[in-house]
Amino acid sequence: MITITGLQKRFGKLAVLRGIDLNIAPGKVTAIVGPNGSGKTTLIKTLLGLVRPDSGTISLAGVSLNGDPSYREMIGYMPQAGKFPENLTVSEVLRLVKDVRRHSGPLDEALFEQFQLAESLNKPIRTLSGGTRQKLSATIAFLFRPEILILDEPTAGLDPVASAQLKDKICRERDGGRTVILTSHIMSEIEALSDILVFLQDGKVFYNGTLAAMIHSSGETRLERAIARLMEGGDAA
């Protein structure tokens, strides 16, 4: 369980996170959504330890992180657009990541095989298509069998086959008890993958609950319309 309490962050005069209270459960896929400027990126960067909050706490299984970076070894992160040294080959990038992580346990190479990345091993990153870079990024996120997965727009740029393979992988990790946090602008993807929806607006949590409950309470039949109705009014909850 990831527990976030009273999280606040300002950049100059701009309040980006304004008292975030949130529990993120294992064995669930939690989608974090919201309009541009709602605080999604800052919240994710805070979870990753890339942004230090002004106040508030983040704890993992009841243990406060307190700025200790060692917990990052438990996280697999897939950014919206993975950036790798352009002059390195796929093989060299994988070797570099393994050396940095100093991981001695078994590796999860299922996506590497499904995405058929072996045929790209000796290709420099600069020659790869956006879709192949995204496949490499996904492979690295899952490679070390992390307990927590943070996936930012994970299917962006993937072809339908690779997208389906990645979605199946996410569901298997959830069923195996992993904590999965994802963001996506594709509402059908969120409906297909997510158990819990966290809707942010103006740095606050406006909704935290199941997708079914949100859709039902809105009187709509689809998530996209339910979120639009939520954005039209109401206080944070």
C-alpha positions in Angstrom: 0.0 0.0 0.0 1.3 3.4 -1.0 -0.1 6.1 1.4 0.1 9.8 0.5 -0.9 12.3 3.2 -1.2 16.0 2.9 1.1 16.3 -0.1 1.8 19.9 -1.1 4.1 21.4 -3.8 4.5 24.9 -5.1 6.7 26.2 -7.9 7.1 29.8 -7.0 3.7 31.3 -6.5 2.0 28.4 -8.3 0.4 25.8 -6.1 0.6 22.5 -8.0 -0.3 19.9 -5.4 -2.7 21.2 -2.7 -3.1 18.6 0.1 -3.2 15.3 -1.8 -4.5 12.4 0.4 -4.4 9.1 -1.4 -4.1 5.4 -0.8 -2.9 3.2 -3.7 -3.6 -0.4 -3.2 -1.6 -3.4 -4.4 -3.3 -5.9 -6.7 -5.1 -3.0 -8.4 -4.6 -0.8 -11.5 -5.0 2.8 -10.4 -5.5 5.4 -13.2 -4.6 9.0 -12.4 -6.3 11.3 -14.8 -7.1 15.0 -15.0 -6.9 18.0 -17.3 -3.6 19.6 -18.3 -2.1 21.4 -15.2 -4.1 19.3 -12.7 -0.9 18.0 -11.0 -0.6 14.5 -12.5 3.0 14.9 -13.7 4.1 16.5 -10.4 2.4 13.8 -8.4 4.1 11.0 -10.4 7.5 12.8 -10.2 7.0 13.0 -6.4 6.3 9.3 -6.2 9.5 8.7 -8.3 11.5 10.9 -6.0 12.3 13.3 -8.8 10.4 16.2 -7.0 10.6 16.9 -3.3 7.3 18.0 -1.8 7.0 21.1 0.3 5.0 19.2 2.9 3.2 15.9 3.4 4.4 12.3 3.5 4.6 9.3 1.3 4.8 5.9 2.9 5.2 2.4 1.6 3.7 -0.5 3.6 3.5 1.9 6.6 7.1 2.9 6.3 7.8 6.6 5.6 10.1 7.1 2.7 11.7 10.3 4.2 13.8 11.0 1.1 15.5 7.6 1.2 16.0 6.8 -2.5 16.5 3.0 -2.1 12.7 2.4 -2.6 13.2 3.3 -6.2 14.5 -0.2 -6.8 11.0 -1.4 -6.3 9.6 0.7 -9.1 9.4 0.0 -12.8 8.8 3.3 -14.7 7.7 3.7 -18.2 7.7 7.4 -19.3 5.5 8.7 -22.0 8.5 9.1 -24.3 11.6 7.1 -23.3 14.9 8.9 -23.8 18.1 6.8 -24.4 21.6 7.7 -25.6 21.1 8.0 -29.3 24.5 6.5 -30.2 24.0 3.3 -28.2 22.5 0.2 -29.6 19.5 -1.6 -28.0 21.9 -4.2 -26.6 24.1 -1.6 -25.1 21.2 0.2 -23.5 19.9 -3.0 -21.9 23.4 -3.8 -20.6 23.8 -0.3 -19.2 20.4 -0.5 -17.4 21.3 -3.9 -15.9 24.7 -2.6 -14.7 23.1 0.4 -13.1 20.5 -1.6 -11.3 23.0 -4.3 -10.3 20.1 -6.8 -10.3 21.0 -10.3 -9.4 17.6 -12.0 -9.6 15.7 -13.4 -12.5 14.7 -11.0 -15.3 11.3 -10.7 -16.8 12.0 -10.9 -20.6 8.5 -11.8 -21.7 7.9 -8.4 -23.4 11.3 -8.5 -25.0 10.4 -11.7 -26.7 6.8 -10.7 -27.6 7.9 -7.4 -29.1 10.6 -9.3 -31.1 13.3 -6.8 -30.0 16.0 -9.4 -30.7 16.1 -8.3 -34.3 16.9 -4.7 -33.2 19.6 -5.5 -30.7 22.5 -4.2 -32.8 20.6 -1.1 -34.1 21.5 2.3 -32.7 18.7 4.0 -30.8 18.7 6.9 -33.3 17.6 4.5 -36.1 14.6 3.1 -34.2 11.0 4.1 -34.9 9.0 5.7 -32.1 7.1 2.5 -31.6 10.2 0.4 -31.2 11.6 2.9 -28.7 8.3 2.6 -26.8 8.6 -1.2 -26.8 12.1 -0.9 -25.4 10.9 1.4 -22.7 8.1 -1.0 -21.7 10.5 -3.9 -21.6 12.9 -2.0 -19.3 10.0 -1.1 -17.0 9.0 -4.7 -16.4 12.5 -6.2 -16.7 13.5 -6.3 -13.0 10.1 -7.7 -11.7 9.3 -4.5 -9.8 6.6 -4.4 -7.1 5.4 -1.1 -8.2 4.8 -0.1 -11.9 4.3 3.5 -12.9 3.3 3.7 -16.6 2.8 7.1 -18.3 0.7 6.8 -21.4 2.0 3.2 -21.9 0.4 2.4 -25.3 1.2 5.7 -27.0 2.8 5.0 -30.3 2.4 1.2 -30.2 0.7 -0.8 -33.0 -2.5 -2.7 -32.1 -0.7 -6.0 -31.6 2.0 -4.6 -29.3 -0.7 -2.5 -27.5 -2.7 -5.7 -26.8 0.4 -7.5 -25.6 1.3 -4.7 -23.2 -2.3 -4.5 -21.8 -2.3 -8.3 -21.2 1.0 -7.9 -19.4 -0.4 -5.1 -17.2 -3.3 -7.3 -16.2 -1.1 -10.2 -15.4 1.0 -8.1 -13.1 -2.1 -6.8 -11.4 -3.4 -10.3 -10.9 0.0 -11.2 -9.4 -0.5 -8.6 -6.7 1.6 -5.8 -8.2 0.8 -2.1 -7.6 0.1 -0.5 -11.0 -0.3 3.2 -11.5 -1.0 4.5 -15.0 -1.9 7.7 -16.8 -3.7 7.8 -20.2 -5.7 10.2 -22.3 -7.4 7.2 -23.9 -10.6 6.6 -21.9 -11.3 3.2 -23.5 -7.9 2.1 -22.3 -8.6 3.3 -18.8 -11.9 1.5 -18.8 -10.3 -1.7 -20.0 -7.4 -1.7 -17.6 -8.2 0.2 -14.4 -9.8 -0.8 -11.2 -9.6 2.5 -9.4 -9.8 6.0 -10.9 -8.2 9.1 -9.3 -9.3 12.3 -10.9 -7.1 15.4 -10.2 -8.1 19.0 -10.8 -6.3 22.1 -9.6 -3.9 20.0 -7.5 -6.7 18.3 -5.5 -8.3 14.9 -5.6 -11.8 15.4 -7.0 -12.7 11.7 -7.2 -11.1 8.5 -5.8 -13.0 5.3 -6.3 -14.1 2.6 -8.8 -14.8 3.4 -12.4 -18.2 1.7 -12.1 -19.2 3.9 -9.2 -18.2 7.1 -11.0 -20.1 6.1 -14.1 -23.2 5.1 -12.2 -23.2 8.3 -10.0 -22.9 10.5 -13.1 -25.9 9.0 -14.9 -23.7 8.5 -17.9 -22.8 5.2 -19.7 -19.2 5.9 -20.6 -16.2 7.1 -18.6 -15.4 10.0 -20.9 -18.8 11.5 -20.4 -18.7 10.8 -16.7 -15.4 12.7 -16.3 -16.7 15.6 -18.4 -19.7 15.8 -16.0 -17.4 15.7 -13.0 -15.3 18.6 -14.5 -18.4 20.7 -14.9 -18.8 21.2 -11.2 -18.5 19.9 -7.7 -16.1 20.1 -4.8 -13.0 17.9 -4.4 -13.6 14.7 -2.5 
